């Protein structure tokens, strides 16, 4: 267990990597929400035309 703690302490915080990961995650969420909105619009249109 000491090895795990030592590894954690030895790692430096990489802000650039964390920033890129956060931006990529936000883009993925945005695209998911846009696709969800399109699906909802399609379902509503389907119900109207049915």
Secondary structure by P-SEA (a helix, b strand, c coil): caaaaaaaaaccccaaaaaaaaaaaaaaaaaaaaaaaaaaaaaaaaaaac
